Amino acid sequence: MVTQAMGGDDIMVVPTEGENINKVLNLNGAGGYVWTLLEKDRSFDEVVALMTKEYDVSPAEAKQDLTEFINVIRPYIII
């Protein structure tokens, strides 16, 4: 998997097994930030705590947003 910044967003290229076409996911600034945290093998709770500081959101909102993010990317990658 490759991530690259383009125009303020991160682009994630996910190789697909047995297919000639890769999948491309466009991560906005918050998605790119969360992805960098997940790449560092942080726990769910650690990521939530960092999100609350970075984006000034409640822990409940950060948990909901992180859960939604993981559910979106889960079909494309191994977490």
N, C-alpha and C positions, 0 to 999 in steps of 0.2 A: 504494500500500500504506500502511496506517495501523497504527501500534502504539500501544497505550494500556495503562497499568498498571491492573490491577483486582485487589484483594485479595491483593497480594504477587506476582502473576504478571503477565506481559505478554500481552496479547491482540493478535494480528496479524490484521488483516482484509485479505484478498487479493482484489482485484477479479478477476473471471473474464470473459474476453472472450466476448461472444456469449451470456452466460447472465444471468438475472435474479437469481441468488443468488451472493453472495460466499462465499468460503471463510474460515473462522475457525480459526486455529491458537492453541492455548494454550501459551505458553512459560513454564516454571517459572523460578525465579530465575536458575539457571545458564544456561538457554536465552536469557533476556532479556539477560543480561550478554554472552553470546557474540554475540547479534544486534547489540547496540550496537557491539561491536568490528568486526563485519563491515560495518556501515553506514559506518564510517570508512575504508573501503578499505584495511584492513590485510591483509598477506599471511598465508597459512596459518601460517607459522612464527612471525610476530609474535603471532598470536592464541594459538597454543600456548604461547608464552613467558608471555604475560599470564595465561592460564588456570592455569599451574603456580604462579604467584605468588599469584593470588587464591584458589585452592582447595587449595593444598598437595598437588598430585598430581604424579606423575612425568610427564616429557615423553611417554613412550609412552602412558600412560593419557589424557593430554590430546589427543594426536593421534587416538587411537581414538575418544574422545568427540566431538571436533570433526568427524571424518569421518562418524560416525553422524548427527550433527546436520545436517550439510550434505546428506546423502543423504535425510533426512526432509523438509527444506524445499525441496530442489531442484525437485520437481515443481510447486511453487506459485509460485516466484519466479525471477527471473533473478539469478544471482550473478556 
